[in-house]
Amino acid sequence: MQKQKALLFLIISLVLSALTLWGAVRWVNRQIDSRVSHQSVKVVVASLPIQAGENLNAGMLRKIDWPAKEPIVGGFTDPGALNNRIVVTPLAMGEPVLESHLAPEGSRAGLSALIGPGKRAMAVHVNDVAGVAGFALPGNLVDVLVSLQDEQSHMISKIVLQDVRVLAVAQDATLKDDVKAKVVNSVTLEVTPQQAETLDLAKAVGAVSLVLRNQVDKKEVATSGARKSTLLGSAAVAVQPTHGAAKPRLAERPPSIEIIRGTVHGSTVPQ
């Protein structure tokens, strides 16, 4: 009988210990979950690479946990709030979607949605050289170069606009997966109204070319332009004969004055 009581007591102790341990584990897990929930928030990110000009939908977005102590300014917590919003800058997979990445609400898809506030879109006709051999792609930055004759009819080449964003190449405003160089006949640039006037005048008076620049290089450089004299060198080089003796120079005659008296001609040399 004593053995049975001892065995029963042992079983009850083990059950109580297991219940106590199970309850402790559940309590610890609840504390961890509560702490995590208080330390993180949901943020909407891109679930795949998204190009500028695309309309957002639920299949392109997902929610992830984000540290609450490092909030994202301009972020979103509900993917449904972004339905049909238009992206104006490319988004990488996993990148948080910000209001600054989107066109204003109500904007329609197309090139106009990609134009920044206070900016204008202006097309420039280019060729394989003027279009930097086809490597000017949507989102790239370029300088605008014009070649023309100045007021003295001397040829000059000058950079007239710097750090201008390419909005579209031909009719393509998005960057495709196959980023290959291709010859196009027009490039659309994003310019201010003042830059639009400068660009329009440059197209009217000379030949316009584009100079591709580094995406992170924002420094503007002041140039005086290039002229033929600087291109070939300002010092004239005298051409010397290569064969035979130099030809003798004719003796220079001093200046004279011809005098006509009736039918008699004569000349005199001023003293």
Secondary structure, 3 states (H helix, E strand, C coil): CHHHHHHHHHHHHHHHHHHHHHHHHHHHHHHHHHHHHHHEEEEEEECCCECCCCECCHHHEEEEEEECCCCCCCCCCCHHHHCCCEECCCECCCCECCHHHECCCCCCCCHHHHCCCCCEEEEEECCCCCCHHHCCCCCCEEEEEEEEECCCCCEEEEEEEEEEEEEEECCECCCCCCCCCCCCCEEEEEECHHHHHHHHHHHHHCEEEEEEECCCCCCCCCCCCEEHHHHHCCCCCCCCCCCCCCCCCCCCCCCCEEEEECCEEEEECCC
